Amino acid sequence: MSETSPGRIAIIGGGSIGVAFAVVFARAGHRTIITDPDPQRRAAVPSELAARLTSLDAAGLLTEDPEAVLARATVTSTVAEAVDGATLVQECAPERLEIKQEVFRELGELTGPDTILASSSSAITASRTADGLECADRILVAHPGNPPYLLPVIELVPTADTRPEIVEAAHRIYAAAGMSPVTVAREVEGFIFNRLQGAVLREAYALVRDGVATVEDIDTVVRDGLGRRWSFMGPFETVDLNTRGGISSHAQKMGPAYERMGAERGQHDPWTPDLVAEVNHQRRALLPLDQWEDRVAWRDQRLIELAQTLTRTAPSISRKSEHDNDN
């Protein structure tokens, strides 16, 4: 069986992330086994899975009946039964190093040398979890957005000891399950997702602290401004399309202001000429400047479509809010 053929996936931890991953893998055709040490949590998993699958089906996001997907997901009380024959084990235990180390020690003893051992950790690096374990060459972080069945990005963060074929096989499995895997080149706390999110949150907290804006105002700026663009573009493409001449022109015009803003927060990370040149080189490989106008038109059309969608859904959202307030 190839790594991309529907196989057997084990999920260790039946909390919200574990249930969400069960949706991802069962929807992709995998036999999915979930375990959790808490019997009450195990008992709750089937109904939570069913509720999520029903919502996806109502939105047209399933290709088969929810019951058929649900039938591929089962719950067991033992880790040994869950991982038996698994191609990939997705650990979804609490974000505590000592718990993860104990879980992976057990996983190493119960699984074979080619079983992928993936941690859903949000910040704990795989090298800390794998320290001293014989199975260290099979361990990597596979950090999702939440919930992963709606936010398909997943960060694959190997250690220096993780075998390349383990990373490659994990990449294929997640991609075949409809996710967007990104391999992080070097271990850093928080990886990419939470470092970017943290940078925005740090500034948001500082703006409230300094009396610049209210919580509601900041959420409005992100929701109705930055967030609309970021829903289909990243920060580099956003500024690349914002300035004629592309990202190098943007850096020339705005770089000094961003450097001053960073200095206000005690951060000195200037956009050096070499760094701007590298970013520009990567952007131009993705979008030559002779295609810039067409891409700007594409951006505007996507924003129009998003505005139409939000306008159509706004009345029902308002009515729901009014109903909720009555209760």
N, C-alpha and C positions, 0 to 999 in steps of 0.2 A: 504493500500500500504506500503511495506517495504521501508526502506531508499535506498536500492540498486536497486529497480525497477525504470525504467524510469519515472520521474515525472516532476515537474515544477521547474526550477531554474531561479532566478532573478539576473541580473547583473546590478549594479548601477555604471554607468560610461562607456562611449563608446570609450575610448581611446585605445591605443595599447594593454594594459593588458586586458581590458574588452572584446575587440574583440577576443583576444587569448583564454580567458576563454570560450567565446561563442563557439569557435571551439571545445574545450575540451568537453563541456557538450552536445552540439548538436550531435557531433560525437558519444557520448555514448548513444544517444537515448532520452535525456531529451528535453522536451519542454523548450526552452530557450528564456527569454524575456530580452531585453537590453533597458535601458533608459539612457538618458544623458540630462542635462539642455540646452545644445547648439544645436539648430536645425540643424546647418551645420554638426555637429558631427553625429547627428542621421541620417542625409541623407547619410553620407559617410559609415556608418557601413555595409549595405548590400553588397556593391561592395568590401569592404575590406575583408569581410567574404568569399565571392565568390572567390576572388583571392587566399586566403590562402588554401581554400579547393581544388581548382584546382591544386595548387602546391603539396599538399599532395596526391591527387589522381594520379598525374603524377609519383610520387615516390612509388606508391603502398601502401600507408599508410592509405587508406580508404577501408572499407569493403562494401561500397555501393556508388551509384552515388553521386557526390557533390551536385546535385540538391535536392536529398532526405534529405541530412543533412541540407542544407540551408533552406529547408522548415520548419524545426523545430525551426528556430531562427527568432524571430520577434522583431521589434523595436517599442517602445511606448514613448509617451511624458511625461507620469506621473509615478512617483514612485509607487503610489497606485495601478495602473493597473499592473505594473511590478511584484509587490510582492504578488498580490492576489493569494492565493493558493500555494505559493512557499514553498517547503521543505527547501531550502537553499537560502540565499541571499548572493551574492558575491559582496562586496563593492570594487570598483576600482576607488575611487575618488583621487584627488591630495594628495600628501604626506604632508598635513598640518593638525595639530591637530584640529584646530577650525572647519575646514570643516568636518573632520571625525566625530567629536562629534555631529555636527548638523545633519549629515546624519544618524547616529545611533539613535539619539533622535527621528527622524522621523520614522525610521524603527521600533523602539520599539513600537511606537503608531499604526503602520499600520499592524503589524504581530502578530500572535498568540504566546502562551507561549512555543511552541515546535519548532518554526521556527529557524533554525540555522542562526546566523548573523556572517558572516565571513569577515574579513578585509584583503585586499591584501597588507597591509602595509609592507614596506621593513625594517623599523626600529622602528616605533612608536608602543609601546607595547599596548596590548588590555586593560590593566588596566588603562592606561591614557585615552584611547578613551572612556572606559565604566564608568569612574569616575562619580558618581552621577546619573547614568541612571537606571531606574527601570528594564530595560532589560539586565542588566550587566551579569546575570547568563546565557545568551545565546550568549554572544559575545566571539569570539576568533580570533586570527590572523590565516589566511591561506595564507602564503607567498609562491608564486611560483618562480621557475626559469623563465627566459624570453627567448623565449616564452614557455608557459606551455604545448602546444601541441607537442613540440619537446623535452623539458626538463621536464620529468614527476615528479621530486621531488617537494613536497609541505610540508612546515613546518607548523604544527598545534601548535599554542602557546596559551594555555588557560590562564586565570587569576586564582587567588585563588577562585574567585566567580563563574567561569564557571562550570556549572553542568557536572559531568562526562558523563552522557548519551548524552549530546550535543557533547562532544568531540568524543565519540565512534561513534555516528551517522555520524558526519562529516567524520571521518576516513573511514567508510564504503562507503560513497558516493564517495569520491575522489578515493579510491582504485578501486571501480567498474567502475569508469570513465577512468581507465587506468593509474592513477597517482600513485606515490610512497610516501604516506604520512608518515611523521616522527613527532611524538609528542614530543615537546621540554618540558623537565621536569621542567624547571624554566625560568621565564621571564628574558631575558637580552636584552639590546639594540642590534639590528642587528641580533638577533637569532643565528642560526648556519651558514647559507649560507653566509651572509654578514660579519660575524666575520672572517670566514676563508678567504673569498675573500679579506677582508680588510687587513688581516695580510700579504698576498702576495703583495698587492698593496703598503702597507707601506714600505716594504722592497724594492720593485721595485723602488719607488720614491727615497728612500735613496741611492740606488746604483747609480742612475743617478746623484743625488746631489753630491755624493762623488767622482764622476769621475771614478767609477769602470767599468761601461758599458753604452752603448747607449740604447735608447729605443728599437731600432731594435734588438740589441743583446739579451736583456732581453726577448722580445717577442719570439725570435727564441729558446731560452733555454726552455721556457715554451711550445711553440707549438711543437717543434721537440723532446723534452725530457720529462719533467714532464707531459705535457698535454696528450701525447700518453698513458702513463700508467694510468693517472687519468681519461681517457675516459671510463675505465671499472673497475677501482679499486680505493678505497679511500686511503688516506695517511697511515693509519694503516696497511692495507693489503699490500700496496706497500713495506714498510720497513720490514714487517714480512717476505715477500718472497725474499727480497734482501739479507738476512743474514742467513746463516745456523745456526740453533738453534732458529730461529724465532725472535720475537720482543724483547724478554728479552735480547737476545744476541746483537741485534742492539742497544738497549738502553745502554748496558754496554760499547759498543765500541764507540758510537757516542754521547751519552748523554752529556759528558763533553764539547765536541766541540760546540754542540747546546747551552749549557748553556753559554759558552763564547760569542757566537754570539749574544745571547739575551742580555747579559750584555753590549755589545757594544752599543745597542740601549736603554739602561736604563731599560731593562725588566729583572726581576728576577723571573723566573718561572722554577726552576729546576725540573727534572724528579726524584722525590724522590723514594726511594725503594718501599714504599707503593703504590704510583701511578703506577709505572712500573708493580708491581705485579698485580694490578687490571686490567690494560690494557692487560697484558699477560693472565690473567685468562679469560677475555672476548674473546680474540683472539683464545685461545686454545679450548674454548667451540665451536667456529665456525669452527676451523680447527685443529684437533689433529696433533701433530708433525709427527705421522706415515703416515699422508697424505700430508705432506709438499712437497715432491718431485713431486707428481702427480699435485699438485696445481701450482708449478713452471713451469711444462711442459704446463699446461693449460694457464698460463700467456704468455709464449713464443709463443704458438700457436695463441693466440689472437693478439699479437703484429705482428706476421707474416701476419695474415689476414688483420689487419689494414694497414700494409705497402703495401700489395697488392692493397687494395682499394685506398690508396692515390696515388700509382703509376699509377693506371688506370685513375684516375681523374685529375692528374697533367697536362697532355697536354691540356685538354679542359679548365682548369683554366688559363693556360698560354695564350691560344689563346684569351680568354675573356679579360684578362688583357691588351693584346696588342690592342684589338679592343677598349676597354674603353679609352686607352691612345690616340688613334687616334681622339677621340672626345673631 
